[in-house]
Amino acid sequence: MTTTALHTARLRLTPYTPADEEDFVGLFQDASVVRWMGEGLQTEAEDRALFGRIFSKVYAQELFDVWAVRHDGRYVGHAEIKQSASVGGQEIVYALVATAWGRGFGTEIARALTRYGFDTLGLPEVHATVAAGNTASLALLDRTGYRHVRDITEDDGSITWVLTCAASHGS
């Protein structure tokens, strides 16, 4: 599996290059962006190490697809699709810089990743996980054809929704 570029009407999803490190770290150092993601805000050193692993591990071992997202040539976010034990299949993950919120980019990314899962990876369904309180992402995925299938209770007691989009329903 070699990550190939994806295109939407306004966005270009391309494999990361080493020159993207500052943009990547800036995205993941923004507390408003990572509020709903994984472990939340990490140290800058941890985010730089994560960026390095995209090349030393993810791309080198062809583990999964991960992209830098650009609009008019400028970095606006991150996207990936990867195997996830918590959902029992392939999960889409995306994040946008705060200045790109509210412009429909998240919907374009979700649709592009979902189509990629169906058309390129041949998946019968694609999944997403979203914190129950993240109403904006839940509404976006609902519009994209994802449906709530179950809850995961996290170690801290919070609830994460598992959402699934079946190939027959498409995005």
Number of C-alpha atoms within 10 A of each C-alpha: 10 13 18 11 14 16 14 13 8 11 20 21 25 19 20 19 12 10 8 14 16 12 17 21 19 15 22 28 17 15 14 14 18 18 14 18 17 11 8 14 18 14 11 13 10 13 19 16 12 17 20 14 13 22 16 11 13 16 18 11 12 13 15 17 21 25 22 23 26 19 16 9 9 12 20 23 24 23 22 20 21 17 15 14 9 11 18 10 16 24 24 21 19 19 23 21 19 14 8 15 13 10 9 11 22 21 18 19 27 23 19 19 25 30 18 16 22 20 12 10 12 11 16 15 19 27 26 26 24 23 20 16 13 13 11 12 17 21 12 16 23 16 13 18 18 25 18 17 12 12 16 17 10 10 7 6 8 12 15 19 20 21 22 23 23 17 18 9 10 16 21
